[in-house]
Amino acid sequence: DEAGMRSGSISGEGVISNDDNYEIMEGDFLSNLLTCLAFINVKNGKIYYGCFKITALELTGEYAGEATYSMSAESSGEISRILAA
């Protein structure tokens, strides 16, 4: 038996390429709701999944450029590894 709760923190940044997905993330952040996320560890290619509370969200727009965002989140419990094909 394993005691305790597994949890984790993530942070990342990216270009807003899908307004609908960003609106969901922003809405969950503003409403203090959990957001279920899948993310890739770029060093080893493993895919992880869990539900997170977004603790920080920042939007940056550049003149004549694309909007970017950065975010930080804390898991609400266990994080699972998804087997990649």
PyMOL commands that set and color helices and strands:
alter all, ss='L'
color gray80, all
select helices_A, chain A and resi 19-30
alter helices_A, ss='H'
color red, helices_A
select strands_A, chain A and resi 9-15+34-40+47-60+68-75+80-82
alter strands_A, ss='S'
color yellow, strands_A
deselect
rebuild
show_as cartoon
